[in-house]
Amino acid sequence: MDETRQLVDALKRCLKMRGLTYRSLADRIGLSEASVKRIFSERSFTLRRLEQVCGALDISMAELVRMVDRGNG
C-alpha cells in the first residue's frame, strides 16, 4: 500500500475513534462537508490542510506518521 493511502487511512481511523464525521471535521477546519469528502477520496491534502486536519484531531503530523510506521495506520 502506498504511503499516501496509509496516511489517509490512519486519518480516517482517527476520525472514527474520536466519533467525528466528515461534517464535524469540516466545521472544525472551515470547509464544506463536500470539500472534506473530496480531499479524503482524492487523497489531495496539501501540507497545510493535513496540518489543519491533524490539529482538529488533536494529533501531530509526526504522530500520524508514527502510527503508520508502527502499522497502526
C-alpha positions in Angstrom: 0.0 0.0 0.0 1.4 3.4 -0.9 2.3 5.8 1.9 -0.3 8.4 1.0 -3.1 5.9 1.2 -1.7 4.7 4.6 -1.7 8.2 6.0 -5.3 8.9 4.8 -6.5 5.6 6.2 -4.9 6.5 9.5 -6.7 9.8 9.5 -10.0 8.0 8.8 -9.3 5.7 11.7 -8.6 8.7 14.0 -11.9 10.3 12.9 -13.8 7.1 13.7 -12.0 6.6 17.1 -13.0 10.1 18.1 -16.5 9.7 16.9 -16.2 12.5 14.3 -17.9 12.7 11.0 -16.7 14.5 7.8 -19.3 17.1 8.7 -17.9 17.8 12.1 -14.3 17.8 10.7 -15.4 20.3 8.1 -16.8 22.6 10.7 -13.6 22.4 12.7 -11.4 23.3 9.7 -13.7 25.8 8.0 -14.6 23.8 4.9 -17.8 22.3 3.5 -18.5 18.6 4.1 -18.3 18.0 0.3 -14.8 19.5 0.2 -13.6 17.3 3.1 -15.1 14.2 1.4 -13.3 15.2 -1.9 -10.0 15.7 -0.1 -10.2 12.3 1.5 -11.4 10.4 -1.6 -8.9 12.0 -3.9 -6.2 12.0 -1.2 -5.3 15.5 -2.2 -4.1 17.0 1.0 -1.8 20.0 1.0 0.7 20.0 3.9 -1.2 23.0 5.3 -4.6 21.1 5.1 -3.0 18.0 6.6 -1.8 20.1 9.5 -5.3 21.6 10.0 -6.9 18.1 9.9 -4.3 16.7 12.4 -4.9 19.8 14.6 -8.7 19.2 14.5 -8.0 15.5 15.5 -5.6 16.6 18.3 -2.6 14.7 16.8 0.6 16.0 15.3 1.6 15.1 11.8 4.6 13.4 13.4 2.3 11.2 15.4 0.3 10.4 12.3 3.4 9.2 10.6 4.4 7.2 13.7 1.0 5.5 13.6 1.7 4.4 10.0 5.2 3.3 10.8 4.0 1.2 13.7 1.5 -0.5 11.5 -1.4 1.1 13.3 -2.3 3.4 10.5 
